[in-house]
Amino acid sequence: MKKSYYLFNPGRLSRKDNTLKFVPVDEDGNEGVPKYIPVETVDNLFAFGSLDANSAMYNFLGKSHISVHFFDYYEHYTGSFMPKDYLLAGKMLVAQVGAYSNLKKRMAIAIKLIEAAAFNMVKNLRYYNNREKDTSGPIERIESLILQLPFAEDIPTLMGLEGNIRMSYYDAFDVIINDFSMGNRTKQPPSNEVNALVSFVNSMCYTLCLDMIYHTQLNPTISFLHQPGERRFSLALDLAEIFKPILADRLIFSLLNKKQIQPNDFNKQLNSCLLKDTGRKTVVKAWDEKLNETIKHRSLGRHVSYKHLVKLECYKLSKHILNIEEYKPFKAWW
């Protein structure tokens, strides 16, 4: 079974037959013990340190359909190496561009994305509200904002409503999370432990959505809620809105409240707070375990993994764009 590999240290990546060879390199240029990874086991690579690889290496990765996702010093996603789009189809591309270009069609999809994201946020808040953590205020504000979505006349108005929904949602984090405080949402760089976790896990959710889009006929650069060009793969931003509350936020609440992540897992500086290697390894281990968990799918009548749920979302959006079946975004039922 293929899986994700995380390269936390700077190093050199090369090919040895059909095996990837990663040699970690410290600040003084000293090489560590090489790690060998059979290429047939690799789904994708996440590079959190500088990665030294030549064009022949990337040709090999491309032919093996292995993507590489890069993150900067502040743990922000910066870009990806994506293999040649082997599933893109002209019919889908034309239809996707048409849906984006038609304001009515684009607005309909964008509203559905925000409604599903807000629904999943409220689902999280109700869970904790029923467990003696008062999140009633944010719930009421979000539900009031949801009612305004159908009356929005353009994308900037929708984005404004989405921003207010998310601000109301983040207001509840200090109620939900024990022993840590989020305060205002800060990103570049994160100002405290909760903000650092949110930025890091949101980036993981974004790259998950990008990987799943890559395995469908959708074009990741043509989006509906976010303006194409905000990032190269803006459709992944659209889909991540739906899954961040379910995958990213629930994971963060669990890691902190179960004390799996401690204050000493962070490197606190004057104006920033970042995860140490120990913290990142704990998070990505929990993230991978979460993605491999399964739930009973209502429509399919069988168990599917959380990771597969994201791919199913891509298929549903594809069918909508091709006028096969109306898009009904994923809404958590548990």
C-alpha positions in Angstrom: 0.0 0.0 0.0 1.4 3.4 -0.9 1.8 6.0 1.8 3.2 9.5 2.4 6.8 10.1 3.5 7.8 13.1 5.5 11.4 14.5 5.1 11.9 16.8 8.1 15.7 17.2 7.7 17.6 18.9 4.9 19.1 16.4 2.6 19.9 14.9 -0.8 17.4 12.7 -2.7 18.7 10.4 -5.4 17.8 7.2 -7.2 19.3 3.8 -6.6 17.7 1.3 -9.1 13.9 1.5 -8.2 14.6 2.8 -4.7 14.7 6.4 -3.4 17.8 7.2 -1.4 17.5 10.1 1.1 20.7 11.3 2.8 20.1 13.8 5.6 22.7 16.7 5.8 23.3 18.8 8.9 24.2 22.5 9.0 27.9 21.8 8.6 27.3 19.7 5.5 27.9 16.4 7.3 25.9 13.5 6.0 23.8 11.2 8.2 22.6 7.6 7.7 20.9 7.1 4.3 17.3 6.1 4.2 16.1 3.8 1.4 12.5 4.0 0.3 11.1 1.5 -2.3 9.5 3.7 -5.0 6.4 1.4 -5.2 5.5 2.3 -1.6 5.5 6.1 -2.1 2.3 8.0 -2.7 3.9 11.5 -2.1 6.8 13.2 -0.3 6.6 16.2 2.1 9.8 18.2 2.3 10.1 20.4 5.4 13.8 21.0 5.0 15.8 22.0 1.9 15.8 19.2 -0.6 18.7 18.6 -3.0 17.7 16.7 -6.1 18.6 16.9 -9.8 16.4 16.9 -12.9 16.9 13.1 -13.4 15.4 12.6 -10.0 12.3 14.6 -10.8 11.9 12.8 -14.1 11.9 9.5 -12.2 9.4 10.9 -9.7 7.2 12.1 -12.5 7.2 8.8 -14.3 6.3 7.1 -11.0 3.4 9.6 -10.4 5.0 10.8 -7.1 4.3 14.4 -6.1 6.5 16.4 -3.8 5.1 19.1 -1.5 7.4 21.8 -0.1 7.1 23.9 3.1 9.1 26.9 4.2 10.8 27.6 7.6 7.5 28.7 9.0 5.9 25.4 8.0 3.8 27.1 5.4 3.1 25.3 2.2 5.0 26.9 -0.6 4.5 24.8 -3.7 4.5 21.3 -5.2 6.2 19.3 -7.9 3.3 17.5 -9.6 3.8 14.8 -12.2 2.4 15.3 -15.7 -1.4 15.4 -15.5 -2.1 11.9 -16.7 -5.9 12.0 -16.2 -6.8 15.5 -17.6 -9.5 15.3 -20.3 -10.4 18.0 -22.8 -14.2 17.6 -22.2 -13.7 18.2 -18.4 -11.4 21.1 -18.9 -13.9 22.9 -21.2 -16.8 22.2 -18.8 -14.8 23.4 -15.8 -13.8 26.6 -17.5 -17.4 27.1 -18.5 -18.7 26.6 -15.0 -16.1 29.1 -13.7 -16.8 31.7 -16.5 -20.6 31.6 -15.9 -21.2 33.7 -12.8 -24.5 32.0 -11.9 -22.9 28.5 -12.1 -19.8 29.6 -10.2 -21.8 31.3 -7.5 -24.0 28.2 -7.1 -20.9 26.0 -6.5 -19.2 28.6 -4.2 -22.3 28.9 -2.0 -22.5 25.1 -1.7 -18.8 25.0 -0.6 -19.3 27.6 2.1 -22.6 26.1 3.3 -20.9 22.7 3.7 -17.8 24.2 5.5 -20.1 26.2 7.8 -22.2 23.1 8.5 -19.1 21.1 9.5 -17.9 23.9 11.7 -21.3 24.1 13.5 -21.2 20.3 13.9 -17.9 20.6 15.8 -19.2 23.4 18.0 -22.4 21.5 18.8 -20.3 18.5 19.9 -18.5 20.6 22.5 -21.6 22.6 23.4 -23.2 19.3 24.5 -20.1 18.6 26.6 -20.4 21.6 28.9 -18.3 24.0 26.7 -20.4 27.0 25.9 -20.1 27.6 22.1 -23.7 28.8 21.7 -22.6 32.4 20.8 -20.4 31.4 17.8 -23.1 28.8 16.7 -25.8 31.5 16.6 -23.5 33.9 14.7 -22.5 31.3 12.1 -26.1 30.2 11.5 -27.1 33.8 11.0 -24.4 34.3 8.4 -25.3 31.0 6.6 -28.8 32.5 6.0 -27.2 35.4 4.2 -25.3 33.2 1.7 -28.1 32.8 -0.9 -28.5 36.6 -1.2 -24.8 37.3 -2.1 -24.5 38.7 -5.6 -20.8 38.2 -6.2 -17.8 36.2 -5.1 -16.2 39.1 -3.0 -19.4 39.2 -0.9 -19.3 35.5 -0.5 -15.7 35.6 0.6 -16.6 38.3 3.1 -19.3 36.1 4.6 -16.9 33.1 4.6 -14.3 35.2 6.5 -16.9 36.3 9.1 -18.1 32.7 9.5 -14.5 31.5 10.1 -13.8 34.4 12.6 -16.8 33.4 14.6 -15.7 29.8 14.5 -12.2 30.6 15.7 -13.7 32.6 18.6 -14.8 29.2 20.1 -11.3 27.7 20.0 -10.3 29.1 23.4 -13.5 27.5 24.9 -12.9 24.1 23.3 -9.1 23.8 23.9 -7.7 23.2 27.3 -4.5 24.8 28.6 -3.7 26.7 25.4 -5.0 30.0 24.0 -5.5 30.9 20.4 -6.4 34.6 20.6 -6.5 36.2 17.2 -5.7 34.1 14.1 -2.2 34.8 13.0 -0.4 33.1 10.1 2.9 34.6 9.0 4.3 33.7 11.3 2.0 32.1 13.9 2.1 33.9 17.2 1.3 31.0 19.6 1.0 27.2 19.8 -2.6 26.9 18.6 -2.0 29.2 15.6 1.1 27.2 14.7 -0.9 23.9 14.8 -3.8 25.4 12.7 -1.4 26.7 10.0 0.5 23.4 9.9 -2.5 21.0 9.8 -4.4 23.3 7.3 -1.4 23.0 5.0 -1.6 19.2 5.3 -5.3 19.3 4.5 -4.6 21.5 1.4 -2.0 19.2 0.1 -4.3 16.2 0.7 -7.0 17.9 -1.4 -4.4 18.6 -4.1 -3.3 15.0 -4.3 -6.9 13.8 -4.6 -7.7 16.3 -7.3 -4.6 15.1 -9.2 -6.1 11.6 -9.3 -9.3 12.8 -11.1 -9.9 14.7 -14.3 -10.4 18.0 -12.5 -8.0 20.8 -13.2 -6.6 22.0 -9.9 -5.9 25.6 -11.1 -9.6 26.4 -11.9 -11.5 27.1 -8.8 -14.9 28.6 -7.9 -14.8 30.1 -4.4 -11.2 31.3 -4.3 -10.0 33.3 -7.2 -7.7 31.3 -9.5 -4.2 32.6 -9.0 -4.3 33.0 -5.3 -2.3 29.9 -5.3 -1.4 27.9 -8.3 -3.7 25.1 -7.3 -6.7 27.1 -6.0 -9.3 24.4 -6.4 -7.6 22.6 -3.5 -8.3 25.7 -1.4 -12.0 25.3 -2.3 -12.2 21.7 -1.3 -10.1 22.2 1.8 -12.7 24.5 3.2 -15.1 21.5 3.6 -12.6 19.2 5.2 -10.6 21.5 7.5 -13.3 21.3 10.3 -13.5 17.5 10.1 -9.9 16.6 9.5 -7.7 19.4 10.7 -9.7 21.0 13.5 -10.9 17.8 15.1 -7.3 16.5 15.1 -6.0 19.7 16.7 -8.6 19.6 19.5 -7.8 16.0 20.2 -4.0 16.4 20.2 -4.1 19.4 22.6 -6.9 18.2 24.9 -5.4 14.7 25.2 -2.0 16.3 25.9 -0.3 14.5 23.0 1.2 17.8 22.1 2.9 19.7 24.9 4.3 23.2 25.2 7.9 21.8 24.8 6.9 20.6 21.3 7.1 24.2 20.1 9.9 26.6 19.5 8.9 30.0 20.8 10.7 33.1 19.6 10.0 36.8 20.0 7.5 37.1 17.2 6.7 33.5 16.2 5.9 30.1 17.5 6.7 27.0 15.4 6.5 23.2 15.9 9.8 21.4 16.7 10.6 18.2 14.9 9.2 16.2 17.8 5.9 18.1 17.5 5.7 17.8 13.7 6.4 14.0 13.9 3.6 13.6 16.4 1.2 15.6 14.3 1.9 13.8 11.0 1.6 10.4 12.7 -1.8 11.4 14.0 -2.7 12.9 10.7 -1.9 9.7 8.8 -3.8 7.6 11.3 -6.8 9.9 10.9 -6.8 9.6 7.1 -6.7 5.8 7.3 -9.7 5.6 9.7 -12.9 4.5 8.1 -16.5 5.4 8.4 -19.7 3.7 7.1 -20.6 5.8 4.0 -24.4 6.4 3.8 -24.7 6.3 0.0 -22.2 3.6 -0.8 -23.2 1.4 2.1 -19.6 0.4 2.9 -16.7 1.7 4.9 -14.4 4.2 3.3 -11.4 6.1 4.7 -11.3 9.8 5.4 -8.8 10.1 2.6 -11.1 8.4 0.2 -13.9 10.8 1.2 -11.9 13.7 -0.3 -11.5 11.8 -3.6 -15.2 11.1 -3.6 -15.8 14.8 -3.2 -13.7 15.4 -6.4 -15.9 12.9 -8.3 -19.1 14.6 -7.1 -17.9 17.9 -8.2 -16.8 16.4 -11.6 -20.3 15.0 -12.1 -21.9 18.4 -11.3 -19.6 20.2 -13.8 -20.5 17.7 -16.5 -24.2 18.1 -15.7 -24.5 14.4 -14.7 -25.6 14.9 -11.1 -26.1 17.9 -8.8 -23.3 18.6 -6.4 -24.0 17.9 -2.8 -20.9 18.7 -0.7 -19.8 16.5 2.1 -21.5 17.2 5.5 -20.6 15.3 8.5 -23.4 13.2 10.1 -21.6 12.2 13.3 
